[in-house]
Amino acid sequence: ERDGKTIYFVDETLVNAWCHSKKIWQHKLAPFKQILPQKRLTSTIAGALGSDGSFVYTQSKSTNIDALGALLDKLLPHIGDPTKCVMVLDNHAAHRSHVVTQRLAVECIWVEYLPVCASFLNPIETLWALFKGHFLRTMIEKMKQQWTKELFDVEVQETLERLPAAHLLSIAQGFRKTYLRYYEKPINDPEAQDARPV
């Protein structure tokens, strides 16, 4: 960011209609109404959260090379100058595939891969949690509705579009403190020796 570059945090998540809690506290006089399972209603969302608060996403059937390619197709026009951005990815197989790495190289996009088992360093994970909270409330409110795959996908899209822009910006800018805590621990700190990437 100091060089005027925008950081894009990329990740995928799965959302479904299986709104079921194995354990839940309830008063004995207030029975809990459980939502019927609808396992077939699923959608994979690939998203890119910019450090400027921008958010681009696509919906697909699964996390694969094609899903990431579709996200890049939508993200590149939004970026403008690819040389002025950095893309942060985790170590998913699709992210390190030859097809994806070659395309990123052709587009001149600088890529940084997160350390293994360090998803907490990706602020888009917080965005997914926010989205799923909103989506779960919607499913509970409309629990009597007869869902189809088309209606389900539309509801996913509308929930994503309703996410407050101020929240997206706050999440995107919150990564600075997390990175500082992770990367700037003293070398003699026992936690740092276990946490710092090699």
Secondary structure, DSSP 8 states (H G I E B T S, - for coil): -TTS-EEEEEEEEEEES----SS----TTS--------TT-EEEEEEEEETTS-EEEEEESSSSHHHHHHHHHHHHHHHS-GGGEEEEE---TTTTSHHHHHHHHHTT-EEEE--TT-GGG-THHHHHHHHHHHHHHHHHHTTTS---HHHHHHHHHHHHHTS-HHHHHHHHHTHHHHHHHHHSS-TT-HHHHHHS--
